[in-house]
Amino acid sequence: MDNNSLVGHSDTYKRWILDPLVFIDTMIIDYYNKATGNDFKITTQQKGGIEAVRQLVTAKLKRYNKAVLSPSEEEIASKFGVSIMAGKGVGKDALASWMILWFITCFPNCKIPCTSVSADQLNKVLWSEISKWLQYSPIKEFLTLENQKLYFNQVEESLKGKSWFAFPKTANPKASIEEQVETLAGVHEDYVMIVVDEASGIPNAVFDPLEGTLTGPCNFVFMIFNPTRSKGYAIDTHGKDSAYWIPIRWNAEESERGDKDVINRIRDKYGIDSNPYRIRVLGLPPFVDEQTYFPIDWIMDAVDREIT
């Protein structure tokens, strides 16, 4: 791969922009399999998530370039983003890492803020996934991965890490409303992808600036979460606010990557009508009984809360 393959002049590069699946397959998965001897395959559910992002980005770019859009493309171009609500162990964070590597490679001077409820989720899970897939890919020559930043390094020295980068930023549920609002505020660029990991645990105040932030020609949110709560902004993207999103649900029973032994164990222990089965397997929010003394939302808040 030479430098010209990353400056937007080659046919291959142009295809990557409009076809993230080809980019992920040929530039990430193929090299990973060759280096490790594995036969890793993108699941059907992950392909569905990639296709949703492709449709969204393609529609937004066509609208920006004043191309003629079909009615369905017009509707898609107006969406805030893609929201994936899923069971456990189905490859959410792997997909998020692939989308980050695709976006930072294909869209010049882009910004990719990545937020979650805890530093552990960002550093030990999402950033770890990025490292796992990047280490064998030839695009690593053009990217520098640090603990607090992933940036495109083929720019002037003074601009490295400042004009074309992804970065983690924790959305602390214990912070003041003002601090929560600042988490996603002030990110402006033509190409912005906001990645929200474990979104169901993030306070509503963090999401408040979104509508005012997504003003560029190709700005959108990529949201993934296990629905541990029954209400909140993330849950609403699959409910009352679903018209503004592309909502997708992944049932672990239907995933090629879902661990059948784990699924059976949860079913046998709790039952298929239980909240643990709904949340961890079906990718559905918990039922909330008004007679319950400690609602599951309270319990999950306590689990996610970082103790200083």
Secondary structure as the mmCIF struct_conf table of DSSP 4:
data_model
#
loop_
_struct_conf.conf_type_id
_struct_conf.id
_struct_conf.beg_label_comp_id
_struct_conf.beg_label_asym_id
_struct_conf.beg_label_seq_id
_struct_conf.end_label_comp_id
_struct_conf.end_label_asym_id
_struct_conf.end_label_seq_id
HELX_RH_3T_P HELX_RH_3T_P1 ASN A 3 LEU A 6
TURN_TY1_P TURN_TY1_P1 VAL A 7 GLY A 8
BEND BEND1 SER A 10 SER A 10
HELX_RH_AL_P HELX_RH_AL_P1 ASP A 11 LEU A 18
HELX_RH_AL_P HELX_RH_AL_P2 PRO A 20 ILE A 24
HELX_RH_PI_P HELX_RH_PI_P1 ASP A 25 ILE A 29
HELX_RH_AL_P HELX_RH_AL_P3 ASP A 30 THR A 36
HELX_RH_AL_P HELX_RH_AL_P4 THR A 44 TYR A 64
TURN_TY1_P TURN_TY1_P2 ASN A 65 LYS A 66
HELX_RH_AL_P HELX_RH_AL_P5 PRO A 71 ALA A 77
TURN_TY1_P TURN_TY1_P3 SER A 78 SER A 78
STRN STRN1 GLY A 81 ALA A 86
TURN_TY1_P TURN_TY1_P4 LYS A 88 GLY A 89
BEND BEND2 VAL A 90 VAL A 90
HELX_RH_AL_P HELX_RH_AL_P6 LYS A 92 CYS A 106
BEND BEND3 PHE A 107 PHE A 107
TURN_TY1_P TURN_TY1_P5 PRO A 108 ASN A 109
STRN STRN2 LYS A 111 SER A 116
BEND BEND4 VAL A 117 VAL A 117
HELX_RH_AL_P HELX_RH_AL_P7 ALA A 119 ASP A 120
HELX_RH_PI_P HELX_RH_PI_P2 GLN A 121 LEU A 126
HELX_RH_AL_P HELX_RH_AL_P8 TRP A 127 LEU A 134
TURN_TY1_P TURN_TY1_P6 GLN A 135 TYR A 136
BEND BEND5 SER A 137 SER A 137
HELX_RH_3T_P HELX_RH_3T_P2 PRO A 138 PHE A 142
STRN STRN3 LEU A 143 GLU A 146
TURN_TY1_P TURN_TY1_P7 ASN A 147 GLN A 148
STRN STRN4 LYS A 149 PHE A 152
BEND BEND6 GLN A 154 VAL A 155
HELX_RH_3T_P HELX_RH_3T_P3 GLU A 157 LEU A 159
TURN_TY1_P TURN_TY1_P8 LYS A 160 LYS A 162
BEND BEND7 SER A 163 TRP A 164
STRN STRN5 PHE A 165 THR A 170
TURN_TY1_P TURN_TY1_P9 PRO A 173 LYS A 174
BEND BEND8 ALA A 175 ALA A 175
HELX_RH_AL_P HELX_RH_AL_P9 ILE A 177 GLU A 182
TURN_TY1_P TURN_TY1_P10 THR A 183 THR A 183
BEND BEND9 LEU A 184 LEU A 184
TURN_TY1_P TURN_TY1_P11 ALA A 185 GLY A 186
BEND BEND10 ASP A 190 ASP A 190
STRN STRN6 TYR A 191 ASP A 197
BEND BEND11 GLU A 198 GLU A 198
HELX_RH_3T_P HELX_RH_3T_P4 ALA A 199 GLY A 201
BEND BEND12 ILE A 202 ILE A 202
HELX_RH_AL_P HELX_RH_AL_P10 ASN A 204 PHE A 207
TURN_TY1_P TURN_TY1_P12 ASP A 208 PRO A 209
HELX_RH_AL_P HELX_RH_AL_P11 LEU A 210 THR A 213
BEND BEND13 GLY A 216 GLY A 216
TURN_TY1_P TURN_TY1_P13 PRO A 217 PRO A 217
STRN STRN7 CYS A 218 PHE A 225
BEND BEND14 ARG A 229 GLY A 232
HELX_RH_AL_P HELX_RH_AL_P12 TYR A 233 ASP A 236
TURN_TY1_P TURN_TY1_P14 THR A 237 ASP A 241
HELX_RH_3T_P HELX_RH_3T_P5 SER A 242 TYR A 244
STRN STRN8 TRP A 245 TRP A 250
HELX_RH_3T_P HELX_RH_3T_P6 ALA A 252 GLU A 254
TURN_TY1_P TURN_TY1_P15 GLU A 256 ARG A 257
BEND BEND15 GLY A 258 GLY A 258
HELX_RH_AL_P HELX_RH_AL_P13 LYS A 260 TYR A 270
TURN_TY1_P TURN_TY1_P16 ILE A 272 ASP A 273
BEND BEND16 SER A 274 SER A 274
HELX_RH_AL_P HELX_RH_AL_P14 ASN A 275 TYR A 277
HELX_RH_PI_P HELX_RH_PI_P3 ARG A 278 LEU A 282
HELX_LH_PP_P HELX_LH_PP_P1 PRO A 285 PHE A 287
TURN_TY1_P TURN_TY1_P17 GLU A 290 GLN A 291
BEND BEND17 TYR A 293 PHE A 294
HELX_RH_AL_P HELX_RH_AL_P15 ILE A 296 ASP A 304
HELX_LH_PP_P HELX_LH_PP_P2 ARG A 305 ILE A 307
#
